[in-house]
């Protein structure tokens, strides 16, 4: 009949195992033999062997019970089952190159690479000691060295990864034997010079020197101070002066800029003239004026005093206004190009030459203000024809052939070889007769543009066209009084065009 195997703890779940007749119960890592089971000897022997070796294996038993022992042959540690996992039973501290994979809180292990002891705090491994790893000194060590006077000096050496970073000493001395990076050991902390850029990093509350220069040699920013050296500001942002940064001196691509940022206030330049403070120049901020020798300039530039100059140039468009009081002695000589606005003379202007600054750009007189008589010798004229003003019954284009007739004095030609031909409408005649009259200028003689059509050769005589009003054509054996002029250019087209001709009625 079957029997029951009970656990020590009756409250455990399960707290017992039932073994049936003729079978082996395998609910645990030990085998329970049922009544009448053949081969029971091997099972009993293996149970004793497993208990003796504590189930030694690289993997944990698969059916453990609370309190069961297991020798982890990978970690070489005896472990006990806690009800959930196997935990080290104590005694043997692991000696390996990496942290144990399933440590318990309070477990110890020794790093075989560094020779350092760690404990597990439940979350990570914490170094117990020593502070330095095997082969590389880290942290503080204590030493006694002999100085240049053969006295022993107690020091503290500060290492990192085997490198001596600093020495702490209560005295200043020179080591008798050469110590790399420490030619002289100062009172306090001396950093090595053997490792480049070794320094204290961070914020210090005070310092005796900056860059080897006494702290007292630096300018104050929060108090009045002076300097015996040159003050340089190497930024285009420049500098500001005043409690509200009233004055600024800056630099941009155009040059140096001095600015007063307060609205409508002046910039004043003063000097000590024989012990008397005198205003030399005032820049009037409210009126954008400059005063020299005056604090209240009334013009863009006002000079209260004498001006001595090798040259005065007015480059802006406008007038030079005012009076020249007193006598002008000597000569006024201009050697360059002179440009001015309105020049008003009450007397006589005497000049060797009057020249415009550009060709064909300016006039002498105007249509409403003309000179009475011009006594001069002309060497050239801008335009080529002689013209006279005639009343026209319509406004005709330049180059139009006109005849005497119509509602007014002249009208556009409509008949071929018309003997009433008057001339051609001119644009800008060289000489204009009857200029005060109302009408259009008609070229009578000289070179003038003329509307033409058909085939025309240079030198051909031209007469009016019967099918194209106001247009000339080639005349073959023209009658007396019908010729407009002679062609100066070739033309061959059924379309109306314009060529230069020499006007002259026969």
C-alpha positions in Angstrom: 0.0 0.0 0.0 1.1 3.7 -0.5 2.9 5.8 2.1 3.4 9.5 2.8 6.7 11.5 3.2 6.2 14.6 5.4 8.3 17.8 5.4 9.7 19.2 8.6 7.6 22.3 8.2 4.0 21.1 8.2 2.9 24.6 7.0 5.0 24.4 3.8 3.2 24.0 0.5 3.3 21.2 -0.3 4.1 19.8 3.1 4.1 16.1 2.1 4.6 13.7 -0.8 2.6 10.4 -1.4 4.5 7.4 -2.7 2.5 4.8 -4.6 3.3 1.0 -4.7 5.7 -0.2 -7.3 6.8 3.3 -8.6 9.4 5.9 -7.9 8.2 9.4 -6.8 10.3 12.1 -8.6 8.5 15.3 -7.2 11.8 16.4 -5.7 15.5 16.1 -6.7 15.6 12.9 -4.5 13.7 9.7 -5.6 11.1 8.1 -3.2 10.8 4.3 -3.8 7.3 2.7 -3.7 6.6 -0.7 -2.1 7.6 -3.6 -4.4 9.6 -1.4 -6.9 12.3 -3.5 -8.6 15.8 -2.0 -8.8 15.4 0.1 -5.6 19.1 -0.4 -4.8 20.4 2.0 -7.5 17.8 4.6 -6.6 18.8 4.5 -2.9 22.5 4.7 -3.7 22.1 7.7 -6.1 20.0 9.5 -3.4 22.9 9.1 -0.9 25.5 10.2 -3.5 23.5 13.3 -4.5 23.2 14.3 -0.8 26.9 13.6 -0.3 28.0 15.8 -3.2 25.3 18.5 -2.5 24.0 18.1 -6.1 27.3 19.4 -7.4 26.7 20.7 -11.0 27.1 23.8 -13.3 23.3 24.2 -13.1 21.0 24.3 -10.1 18.7 21.4 -9.2 15.4 21.7 -11.1 13.0 20.6 -8.2 14.5 22.2 -5.1 12.9 22.5 -1.7 13.4 25.1 0.9 16.8 24.6 2.7 18.2 22.3 0.0 22.0 22.6 -0.6 23.6 22.9 -4.1 27.3 23.2 -4.9 27.7 25.6 -7.8 30.7 24.0 -9.6 31.0 27.1 -11.9 31.5 29.6 -9.0 32.9 26.9 -6.7 30.5 27.9 -4.0 28.0 26.1 -1.7 24.5 27.6 -2.1 21.2 27.1 -0.3 17.7 27.3 -1.7 15.8 30.3 -0.2 12.5 29.3 -1.6 13.0 31.3 -4.8 16.7 31.2 -5.6 19.9 29.6 -4.5 22.1 32.0 -2.5 25.7 31.6 -1.3 25.9 29.9 2.1 29.0 32.0 3.1 32.5 31.0 3.8 34.2 31.0 0.4 34.6 34.6 -1.1 34.5 34.5 -4.9 37.8 35.5 -6.5 37.1 36.4 -10.1 37.4 39.2 -12.7 33.7 40.1 -12.8 30.9 40.7 -10.4 28.9 37.6 -9.5 25.8 37.2 -11.6 23.3 36.6 -8.7 24.7 38.2 -5.6 22.8 38.6 -2.4 22.9 41.7 -0.2 26.0 41.6 2.0 27.9 39.2 -0.4 31.6 39.8 -0.8 33.8 39.2 -3.9 37.4 39.9 -4.8 38.3 41.4 -8.2 41.1 39.1 -9.4 42.3 41.8 -11.9 42.7 44.6 -9.4 43.0 42.8 -6.1 40.2 44.9 -4.6 37.4 43.7 -2.2 33.8 44.6 -2.9 30.4 44.0 -1.1 27.0 43.9 -2.7 24.5 46.5 -1.1 21.5 45.0 -2.8 21.8 47.2 -6.0 25.5 47.2 -6.9 29.0 46.3 -5.8 30.7 48.8 -3.5 34.5 49.0 -3.2 35.8 48.2 0.3 39.5 48.5 -0.4 42.3 49.0 -1.1 41.7 52.3 -2.9 44.2 51.5 -5.7 44.1 48.7 -8.1 46.9 46.2 -8.5 49.9 47.8 -10.4 48.5 51.4 -10.3 48.5 53.6 -7.3 45.5 55.7 -6.6 44.7 58.1 -3.8 46.9 59.3 -1.0 50.2 57.8 0.2 52.5 59.0 2.9 56.2 59.5 2.5 59.3 61.1 4.0 61.8 62.7 1.7 65.1 64.5 2.3 65.4 68.1 1.4 68.5 70.0 0.1 69.5 70.8 3.6 69.4 67.0 4.6 66.3 67.5 6.7 63.5 65.0 6.6 60.2 66.3 5.3 56.9 64.5 5.9 54.7 64.7 2.8 51.5 63.3 1.4 51.5 62.2 -2.2 48.4 62.3 -4.3 48.2 59.7 -7.1 45.8 58.9 -9.9 46.3 55.8 -12.1 49.9 55.5 -10.9 50.7 59.2 -11.8 51.9 61.6 -9.0 49.6 64.6 -9.4 50.3 66.7 -6.3 52.3 66.8 -3.0 50.9 68.2 0.2 53.5 69.7 2.6 53.5 71.9 5.7 56.8 73.5 4.6 58.4 74.9 1.5 61.6 73.0 0.5 63.7 71.7 -2.4 64.1 67.9 -2.7 67.7 66.7 -2.4 67.1 64.0 -5.0 65.5 64.9 -8.3 61.7 64.4 -8.1 60.1 64.7 -11.6 57.6 67.5 -11.8 58.6 68.9 -8.4 61.7 71.1 -8.5 60.4 72.9 -5.5 57.7 71.8 -3.1 55.6 74.7 -1.7 53.8 75.0 1.6 50.3 73.7 1.0 49.5 71.8 -2.3 52.0 71.7 -5.1 50.8 70.4 -8.5 53.2 68.5 -10.8 54.7 70.3 -13.8 55.5 66.9 -15.5 51.8 66.6 -16.8 50.8 69.4 -19.1 47.9 71.7 -18.0 47.6 70.2 -14.6 45.6 72.7 -12.5 42.7 73.1 -10.1 39.5 73.3 -12.1 36.4 75.1 -10.8 35.6 78.3 -8.8 38.0 79.7 -6.2 36.9 82.4 -3.7 40.3 84.1 -3.7 43.8 84.1 -5.2 47.1 85.8 -4.5 47.9 86.0 -8.2 46.4 85.6 -11.7 48.8 84.2 -14.3 51.7 85.0 -12.0 50.6 88.6 -11.7 49.7 90.0 -8.3 45.9 90.3 -7.8 46.5 93.9 -6.8 47.8 94.7 -10.3 44.5 94.1 -11.9 41.9 96.9 -12.6 38.8 97.0 -10.5 35.4 96.9 -12.2 33.4 98.0 -9.1 35.5 101.0 -8.0 37.6 103.9 -9.3 41.0 102.6 -10.5 44.0 103.6 -12.6 46.4 101.8 -14.9 50.0 102.5 -15.9 49.7 100.5 -19.0 47.7 100.7 -22.3 44.0 99.9 -22.1 42.8 98.1 -25.2 39.3 96.9 -26.1 39.7 94.3 -28.8 36.0 94.0 -29.9 33.9 96.0 -32.4 31.3 96.3 -29.6 33.7 98.9 -28.2 32.9 100.6 -24.9 30.2 102.7 -23.2 30.4 105.6 -20.7 27.9 106.8 -18.2 25.5 105.2 -15.7 23.0 104.5 -18.5 25.6 103.8 -21.2 25.0 107.3 -22.5 28.1 107.4 -24.8 29.3 104.5 -26.9 32.4 104.1 -29.0 32.0 101.2 -31.5 33.5 100.0 -34.8 31.8 98.6 -37.9 32.7 98.1 -41.5 32.5 101.9 -42.2 34.9 102.8 -39.4 34.8 104.2 -35.8 31.4 105.4 -34.5 30.9 107.7 -31.5 27.3 107.8 -30.4 25.3 109.7 -27.8 22.3 107.5 -27.1 20.3 110.0 -25.0 17.6 111.7 -27.1 18.3 115.3 -28.1 21.4 115.8 -25.9 24.7 117.3 -27.0 28.3 116.1 -27.3 30.6 118.8 -26.1 34.4 119.0 -26.6 36.2 121.2 -24.0 39.8 122.2 -23.4 41.9 123.9 -20.8 43.0 127.2 -22.3 45.4 128.8 -19.9 43.6 127.5 -16.9 40.2 128.4 -18.3 37.8 125.7 -19.4 36.7 126.6 -22.9 34.1 124.9 -25.2 35.9 124.0 -28.4 33.1 122.3 -30.3 29.5 121.4 -29.7 27.5 118.7 -31.5 23.9 119.8 -31.1 21.8 116.6 -30.7 18.4 118.3 -30.8 19.0 120.1 -34.2 21.8 117.9 -35.7 24.2 120.9 -35.9 27.9 121.4 -35.4 29.2 124.5 -33.7 32.9 125.4 -33.5 33.5 128.2 -31.0 29.8 128.4 -30.2 27.5 126.2 -28.0 24.4 127.2 -29.9 25.0 126.6 -33.6 22.3 128.1 -35.9 23.3 126.3 -39.0 24.3 122.8 -39.9 27.9 124.0 -39.4 28.6 127.3 -37.7 32.1 128.6 -37.0 32.5 131.5 -34.6 35.9 132.7 -35.6 38.3 132.7 -38.5 38.5 129.9 -41.0 41.8 129.2 -42.7 41.8 126.5 -45.4 43.7 125.4 -48.4 40.4 124.4 -50.0 36.7 124.5 -49.3 34.5 122.0 -51.2 30.7 122.0 -51.2 29.6 118.6 -52.4 25.9 118.7 -51.6 23.2 120.0 -54.0 22.1 123.5 -52.8 23.2 127.1 -52.5 26.0 128.9 -50.8 24.0 131.6 -49.0 25.2 134.7 -47.2 27.3 137.8 -47.7 31.0 138.3 -48.1 31.7 141.3 -45.8 34.8 143.3 -46.1 37.4 143.5 -48.8 38.7 140.6 -50.9 42.3 141.1 -51.8 44.3 139.0 -54.1 43.0 136.5 -56.6 40.4 133.8 -56.5 41.8 130.9 -58.5 40.2 127.7 -59.3 42.3 124.9 -60.8 39.7 122.2 -60.8 36.2 121.5 -61.8 33.7 123.7 -60.0 30.1 122.9 -59.4 27.6 125.3 -57.8 23.9 126.0 -57.5 22.7 129.5 -58.1 25.3 132.2 -58.6 23.9 135.7 -58.4 26.2 138.6 -59.4 25.4 142.3 -59.1 28.4 143.3 -61.1 30.5 142.0 -63.9 31.8 138.4 -64.2 35.2 138.2 -65.8 36.4 134.8 -66.7 38.9 133.2 -69.1 36.6 130.4 -69.9 33.1 129.2 -68.8 32.8 125.4 -69.3 30.0 122.9 -68.4 31.0 119.8 -66.6 29.3 117.6 -69.3 28.9 117.9 -73.0 25.5 119.0 -74.4 23.9 119.0 -70.9 23.2 122.7 -69.9 21.7 125.9 -71.4 22.6 129.6 -71.3 19.2 131.4 -70.7 15.8 129.8 -71.2 12.7 130.1 -73.2 11.3 132.6 -70.8 14.5 134.3 -69.7 16.7 135.1 -72.7 19.8 137.2 -73.1 19.3 140.3 -75.3 22.4 140.2 -77.4 25.1 137.6 -77.5 28.4 138.9 -78.9 30.4 135.8 -79.7 31.9 133.7 -82.4 30.2 130.3 -83.0 32.5 127.5 -84.0 29.8 124.8 -84.2 26.1 124.1 -83.7 24.4 121.1 -82.1 21.9 120.8 -84.9 22.3 120.9 -88.7 19.3 122.7 -90.2 18.0 126.3 -90.6 14.3 126.4 -89.7 11.5 128.9 -89.2 8.3 128.8 -87.1 5.1 128.4 -89.1 1.5 127.9 -87.9 0.3 124.4 -88.6 -3.2 123.1 -88.8 -2.2 120.0 -86.8 0.8 118.8 -84.7 3.0 116.8 -87.1 5.8 114.3 -86.4 9.4 115.2 -87.0 10.4 114.4 -90.6 6.9 115.1 -92.0 6.9 116.8 -95.4 4.6 119.9 -95.3 3.3 122.4 -97.9 2.0 125.9 -97.7 -1.8 125.7 -97.4 -4.5 124.3 -95.2 -6.4 126.1 -92.4 -3.1 127.7 -91.2 0.2 128.5 -92.8 1.3 125.0 -93.4 -0.3 121.5 -93.7 0.8 118.0 -94.5 1.5 117.2 -98.3 -1.0 115.0 -100.1 -0.3 115.6 -103.8 2.7 114.2 -105.7 5.4 116.6 -106.8 3.5 119.5 -105.2 5.1 122.9 -106.1 3.7 124.3 -102.8 6.2 122.3 -100.8 7.5 124.3 -97.8 10.0 121.9 -96.0 10.3 119.2 -93.4 9.2 119.3 -89.7 12.4 119.8 -87.6 13.1 118.7 -84.0 16.1 120.8 -83.0 17.2 123.3 -85.6 20.7 124.8 -85.4 19.1 128.2 -86.0 15.5 129.0 -85.6 13.9 132.1 -87.2 10.7 133.7 -85.9 11.3 131.8 -82.6 8.8 133.8 -80.7 5.9 132.7 -82.9 3.4 129.9 -82.2 3.6 126.8 -84.4 6.2 124.2 -85.6 9.7 124.5 -86.8 10.0 123.8 -90.5 13.5 123.0 -91.8 14.2 125.1 -94.9 17.9 124.4 -95.4 20.5 121.9 -94.1 20.6 118.3 -92.9 17.3 117.0 -91.5 15.5 113.7 -91.0 12.8 113.1 -93.6 10.1 110.5 -94.1 10.5 108.5 -97.4 9.3 105.4 -99.2 10.4 103.5 -102.3 13.9 103.1 -103.9 16.2 106.1 -103.2 19.9 106.6 -103.9 22.3 109.1 -102.5 21.9 112.4 -104.3 18.4 111.7 -105.6 16.1 114.8 -105.7 13.0 114.2 -103.5 9.5 115.4 -104.1 6.1 114.9 -102.3 4.3 111.5 -102.6 0.8 111.3 -104.0 -0.3 108.1 -102.0 1.5 108.7 -98.7 0.7 112.1 -97.1 3.7 113.9 -95.6 6.2 111.5 -97.2 8.9 112.1 -99.9 9.9 109.9 -102.9 12.5 110.0 -105.6 11.7 112.7 -108.2 12.6 112.0 -111.9 13.2 115.2 -113.8 11.2 117.2 -111.2 9.6 120.5 -112.2 10.8 123.8 -110.8 9.7 124.4 -107.3 8.7 120.7 -106.5 12.1 119.6 -105.0 12.2 119.2 -101.2 16.0 118.3 -101.1 18.5 115.7 -101.9 19.0 112.3 -100.3 22.1 111.6 -98.1 21.4 107.9 -97.6 20.3 104.9 -99.6 16.7 103.5 -99.1 14.7 100.7 -100.7 11.4 99.7 -99.1 7.7 99.8 -99.7 7.4 100.7 -96.0 7.7 104.3 -94.8 11.1 105.0 -93.2 13.3 108.0 -92.3 16.6 109.0 -93.8 18.8 112.2 -93.6 18.5 114.6 -96.5 19.8 118.0 -97.3 16.7 120.3 -97.4 16.5 123.1 -100.0 13.6 124.1 -102.1 14.1 124.9 -105.9 
